[in-house]
Amino acid sequence: MSTDQTPTHQPSPTWLVAINPTAGRRAMTQARVAAALAESGIDAQIEVLPEAAAMSGLVAGLGASDHLAVVGGDGTVNLAVNALIETGRRDLPVLGVLPAGSGCDLLRTFGIPQDVEGAARHLAGGTTYLSDVGELTGSFGTRRFINIAQAGVGAAAAETASRLPRRLGSNRYLTGFGLRLARFPGGEVELITERRSHRGRALAVIMANAQFFAGGWNIAPKAMMVDGEFDLQVIDATKLTAPALVPRFVKGLHLGLPGVRRFAAPWFRLETQHPWPVEVDGDPIGNTPIEGRVLPAAIRLKI
């Protein structure tokens, strides 16, 4: 684990805490966030973003010594990560995460609680985690992600899940998967990496930086956020057998299945027989073909 330790004699920082009001099945209240931070002894200035797009402006005004915590899910963290990297600065502020709604899969990789009160305790202390960030390029432009991206039926499921009622919480993804699977056009894919290439039929391609997605699915149990490489998986299953395999994917027991091929690489190119949807951190962004590269130690995460 790559960490850098702030000396204990330094005063505790004041966190700028940004609440995304659209994250989760119900809006996280400023009062609850303030109470959680006070209980953990965290000094903070809290702002409720008028809209998710306001994240860029907020980040632009931060300095290298600042501490930003975002309140939301993986999509909110994605907004912050993209905004931070787009500043072009080498020495970036520390980024903390407080989960809202159904939680934040990124935090599951670190075993951080999925409630704002438990996660707030992790903002104390000076240890930060130098995390890699994935970067995808395609017809949509360039988009970064810190957790997991995917192309194929899983991305189609995320696309549908984003339109389902928020009250479904983490069940939105599983529902979206069921709705899209029967009609999804699986086909030939070609994945080219630095050391190995693969060509064959597939339903999905996973591009992981961290380990969990879809509300707790342990999709990449061997992924590491500090190794400078993607954890890539090409998944080939029939539409009839895929539903029965879901429990294996949820528990992270799928890597030994005959239809799962795993690669580790700092960059890749992916082409598919049909244009496949692509999503990053739960957010649909466009279609294949795509190229990807890892930005090593690109974000200072507070864990």
C-alpha positions as CSV (number, residue, x, y, z in Angstrom):
1,M,0.0,0.0,0.0
2,S,1.5,3.3,-1.0
3,T,0.9,5.9,1.7
4,D,2.5,9.1,2.8
5,Q,2.3,10.1,6.4
6,T,1.6,13.7,7.5
7,P,3.7,14.4,10.7
8,T,1.6,14.1,13.8
9,H,2.6,17.5,15.2
10,Q,0.8,19.3,12.3
11,P,-2.6,20.8,13.1
12,S,-5.6,18.9,11.9
13,P,-6.8,20.3,8.5
14,T,-10.1,21.9,7.8
15,W,-12.0,19.9,5.2
16,L,-14.1,21.4,2.5
17,V,-17.0,19.0,2.3
18,A,-19.1,19.0,-0.9
19,I,-22.5,17.3,-0.8
20,N,-23.9,16.1,-4.1
21,P,-27.7,16.5,-3.6
22,T,-28.6,14.1,-6.4
23,A,-26.6,11.1,-5.1
24,G,-28.3,8.1,-3.6
25,R,-32.0,7.2,-3.2
26,R,-32.6,10.2,-1.0
27,A,-30.6,13.4,-0.5
28,M,-28.1,13.4,2.2
29,T,-28.8,16.3,4.6
30,Q,-26.3,18.9,5.6
31,A,-27.3,18.4,9.2
32,R,-26.5,14.7,9.2
33,V,-23.1,15.3,7.6
34,A,-22.3,18.1,10.1
35,A,-23.2,15.8,13.0
36,A,-21.1,12.9,11.7
37,L,-18.1,15.2,11.2
38,A,-18.5,16.8,14.6
39,E,-18.7,13.4,16.3
40,S,-15.4,12.4,14.7
41,G,-13.8,15.7,15.6
42,I,-13.4,16.8,12.0
43,D,-13.2,20.5,11.4
44,A,-15.1,21.2,8.2
45,Q,-16.7,23.8,5.9
46,I,-19.8,22.2,4.3
47,E,-21.2,23.2,0.9
48,V,-24.2,21.7,-0.9
49,L,-23.5,21.7,-4.6
50,P,-26.3,23.4,-6.6
51,E,-25.7,20.7,-9.3
52,A,-23.1,18.0,-10.0
53,A,-21.5,20.1,-12.7
54,A,-20.4,22.7,-10.0
55,M,-17.7,20.3,-8.9
56,S,-15.2,21.6,-11.5
57,G,-15.5,25.2,-10.2
58,L,-15.1,24.1,-6.6
59,V,-12.0,22.0,-7.3
60,A,-10.4,24.8,-9.4
61,G,-10.2,27.0,-6.3
62,L,-8.4,24.5,-4.2
63,G,-4.7,24.6,-3.3
64,A,-2.3,21.7,-2.9
65,S,-2.5,21.9,0.9
66,D,-6.4,21.7,0.9
67,H,-8.5,18.7,1.8
68,L,-11.7,18.0,-0.1
69,A,-14.3,15.4,0.9
70,V,-17.2,14.6,-1.4
71,V,-20.5,13.2,-0.1
72,G,-22.1,10.8,-2.6
73,G,-21.5,7.6,-4.5
74,D,-18.9,6.5,-7.1
75,G,-20.3,8.9,-9.7
76,T,-19.7,11.8,-7.3
77,V,-16.1,10.6,-6.7
78,N,-15.7,10.3,-10.4
79,L,-16.6,13.9,-10.9
80,A,-14.1,15.0,-8.3
81,V,-11.3,12.9,-9.7
82,N,-11.8,14.2,-13.3
83,A,-12.0,17.8,-12.0
84,L,-8.8,17.3,-10.0
85,I,-6.8,15.8,-12.8
86,E,-8.1,18.4,-15.3
87,T,-6.5,21.1,-13.3
88,G,-3.1,19.9,-14.6
89,R,-1.4,20.3,-11.3
90,R,1.1,17.7,-10.1
91,D,0.6,18.3,-6.4
92,L,-3.2,17.8,-5.8
93,P,-5.3,18.3,-2.8
94,V,-6.2,15.3,-0.6
95,L,-9.5,13.7,-1.5
96,G,-11.8,12.0,1.0
97,V,-15.1,10.3,0.5
98,L,-18.3,10.1,2.6
99,P,-20.9,7.7,1.1
100,A,-24.5,8.7,0.5
101,G,-27.6,6.7,-0.5
102,S,-26.8,3.1,-1.2
103,G,-23.1,3.6,-0.6
104,C,-19.9,3.9,-2.5
105,D,-18.2,0.8,-4.0
106,L,-14.8,2.5,-4.0
107,L,-14.7,2.5,-0.2
108,R,-15.4,-1.2,-0.1
109,T,-11.9,-1.9,-1.4
110,F,-10.5,-0.3,1.8
111,G,-13.1,-1.8,4.1
112,I,-14.5,1.7,5.0
113,P,-18.1,1.7,6.4
114,Q,-20.9,2.4,4.0
115,D,-22.5,5.1,6.2
116,V,-21.5,8.7,6.6
117,E,-20.9,8.4,10.3
118,G,-18.5,5.4,10.0
119,A,-16.7,6.9,7.0
120,A,-16.2,10.3,8.7
121,R,-13.8,8.7,11.3
122,H,-11.5,7.9,8.4
123,L,-10.9,11.6,7.6
124,A,-8.9,11.9,10.9
125,G,-5.2,11.4,10.8
126,G,-2.6,12.2,8.2
127,T,-2.3,9.0,6.1
128,T,-3.1,9.3,2.4
129,Y,-3.2,6.7,-0.3
130,L,-1.5,7.4,-3.6
131,S,-4.0,5.8,-6.0
132,D,-3.8,5.1,-9.7
133,V,-6.5,6.4,-12.0
134,G,-7.7,4.9,-15.3
135,E,-8.1,6.9,-18.4
136,L,-10.3,6.0,-21.4
137,T,-10.3,7.6,-24.8
138,G,-12.8,7.1,-27.6
139,S,-15.2,9.0,-29.8
140,F,-16.6,10.5,-26.5
141,G,-13.3,12.2,-25.8
142,T,-11.3,11.4,-22.7
143,R,-12.7,10.3,-19.3
144,R,-11.0,9.1,-16.1
145,F,-12.1,6.7,-13.5
146,I,-10.9,5.6,-10.1
147,N,-13.0,2.5,-9.4
148,I,-14.2,0.3,-12.3
149,A,-15.1,0.8,-16.0
150,Q,-16.7,-1.8,-18.3
151,A,-17.9,-2.4,-21.8
152,G,-20.6,-4.7,-22.9
153,V,-23.7,-6.1,-21.2
154,G,-22.6,-4.7,-17.8
155,A,-22.3,-1.2,-19.2
156,A,-25.7,-1.7,-20.8
157,A,-27.1,-2.7,-17.4
158,A,-25.6,0.4,-15.8
159,E,-27.1,2.6,-18.6
160,T,-30.6,1.1,-17.8
161,A,-30.0,1.3,-14.1
162,S,-29.4,5.0,-14.2
163,R,-33.0,5.5,-15.5
164,L,-34.6,3.3,-12.9
165,P,-36.2,4.7,-9.7
166,R,-33.6,5.7,-7.1
167,R,-35.6,4.0,-4.4
168,L,-34.3,0.7,-5.7
169,G,-30.9,1.5,-4.4
170,S,-28.2,-1.1,-5.2
171,N,-30.9,-3.3,-6.7
172,R,-31.0,-1.0,-9.7
173,Y,-28.0,-2.6,-11.3
174,L,-29.2,-6.2,-11.0
175,T,-32.6,-5.1,-12.4
176,G,-30.9,-3.4,-15.3
177,F,-28.8,-6.5,-15.9
178,G,-31.9,-8.6,-16.2
179,L,-33.6,-6.1,-18.5
180,R,-30.7,-5.8,-20.9
181,L,-29.2,-9.3,-21.0
182,A,-31.7,-11.1,-23.4
183,R,-31.3,-8.5,-26.2
184,F,-27.7,-7.6,-25.8
185,P,-25.6,-8.3,-28.9
186,G,-22.6,-10.3,-27.7
187,G,-19.9,-10.9,-30.3
188,E,-16.2,-11.0,-31.2
189,V,-13.9,-8.7,-29.2
190,E,-10.2,-7.9,-29.7
191,L,-8.2,-6.8,-26.6
192,I,-4.6,-5.7,-27.2
193,T,-2.3,-5.1,-24.2
194,E,1.4,-4.5,-23.7
195,R,2.2,-8.2,-23.3
196,R,-0.8,-10.2,-24.4
197,S,-3.7,-10.0,-26.8
198,H,-6.9,-11.8,-27.0
199,R,-9.6,-12.3,-29.7
200,G,-12.8,-14.2,-29.1
201,R,-16.4,-14.0,-28.2
202,A,-17.6,-12.2,-25.1
203,L,-20.5,-10.5,-23.4
204,A,-18.4,-8.0,-21.3
205,V,-15.0,-6.6,-20.7
206,I,-14.1,-5.3,-17.2
207,M,-11.4,-2.6,-16.7
208,A,-10.8,-2.5,-13.0
209,N,-8.7,-0.2,-10.8
210,A,-10.4,-1.2,-7.6
211,Q,-12.3,-4.3,-6.6
212,F,-16.1,-3.7,-6.2
213,F,-18.9,-2.3,-8.3
214,A,-22.7,-2.6,-8.6
215,G,-23.4,-2.2,-4.9
216,G,-21.0,-4.8,-3.6
217,W,-20.1,-7.2,-6.5
218,N,-16.5,-8.3,-5.9
219,I,-15.8,-8.2,-9.7
220,A,-12.0,-7.8,-9.5
221,P,-10.8,-9.4,-6.2
222,K,-7.1,-9.2,-7.3
223,A,-7.2,-5.6,-8.4
224,M,-4.7,-3.2,-6.8
225,M,-4.8,0.6,-7.0
226,V,-1.1,1.1,-6.7
227,D,0.5,-1.3,-9.2
228,G,0.2,0.9,-12.3
229,E,-1.9,-1.6,-14.2
230,F,-5.5,-2.3,-15.1
231,D,-7.1,-5.6,-13.9
232,L,-8.7,-6.6,-17.2
233,Q,-11.3,-9.4,-17.6
234,V,-12.9,-10.7,-20.8
235,I,-16.1,-12.5,-19.9
236,D,-17.6,-15.0,-22.2
237,A,-20.9,-16.6,-21.1
238,T,-24.1,-17.5,-22.9
239,K,-27.2,-15.5,-22.2
240,L,-28.8,-18.6,-20.7
241,T,-25.9,-19.4,-18.2
242,A,-25.1,-15.8,-17.3
243,P,-27.9,-15.3,-14.6
244,A,-26.7,-18.5,-12.8
245,L,-23.2,-17.1,-12.7
246,V,-24.1,-13.8,-11.0
247,P,-23.6,-15.2,-7.4
248,R,-20.1,-16.2,-8.4
249,F,-19.4,-12.6,-9.6
250,V,-20.9,-11.1,-6.5
251,K,-18.6,-13.1,-4.2
252,G,-15.5,-12.8,-6.4
253,L,-15.4,-16.5,-7.2
254,H,-15.5,-16.2,-10.9
255,L,-11.9,-15.9,-12.0
256,G,-11.5,-19.6,-12.4
257,L,-14.5,-20.0,-14.7
258,P,-13.7,-21.3,-18.2
259,G,-15.2,-18.2,-19.8
260,V,-13.2,-15.6,-17.8
261,R,-9.8,-14.5,-19.1
262,R,-7.8,-12.1,-16.9
263,F,-5.0,-9.7,-17.9
264,A,-2.9,-7.1,-16.1
265,A,-1.6,-4.2,-18.2
266,P,-0.8,-0.5,-18.0
267,W,-2.6,0.2,-21.3
268,F,-5.0,-1.6,-23.7
269,R,-7.0,-1.2,-26.9
270,L,-10.5,-2.7,-27.2
271,E,-12.4,-3.3,-30.4
272,T,-15.8,-5.0,-30.6
273,Q,-17.8,-6.6,-33.4
274,H,-20.7,-4.3,-32.6
275,P,-20.5,-0.9,-30.9
276,W,-20.8,-1.7,-27.2
277,P,-21.8,0.8,-24.5
278,V,-19.0,1.9,-22.1
279,E,-19.4,3.1,-18.5
280,V,-17.0,4.5,-15.9
281,D,-17.8,4.4,-12.2
282,G,-21.5,3.7,-13.0
283,D,-21.8,6.6,-15.5
284,P,-22.4,5.7,-19.2
285,I,-20.0,7.7,-21.4
286,G,-20.2,6.3,-25.0
287,N,-19.3,3.3,-27.1
288,T,-16.4,1.2,-28.2
289,P,-13.8,1.2,-29.7
290,I,-11.7,2.5,-26.8
291,E,-8.2,2.9,-25.6
292,G,-7.1,3.0,-22.0
293,R,-4.0,3.8,-19.9
294,V,-3.2,4.0,-16.2
295,L,-2.2,7.3,-14.6
296,P,0.0,6.0,-11.8
297,A,-0.3,7.5,-8.3
298,A,-2.5,10.3,-9.7
299,I,-4.8,11.0,-6.7
300,R,-4.2,11.4,-3.0
301,L,-7.0,9.5,-1.3
302,K,-7.7,9.9,2.4
303,I,-8.5,6.5,3.9
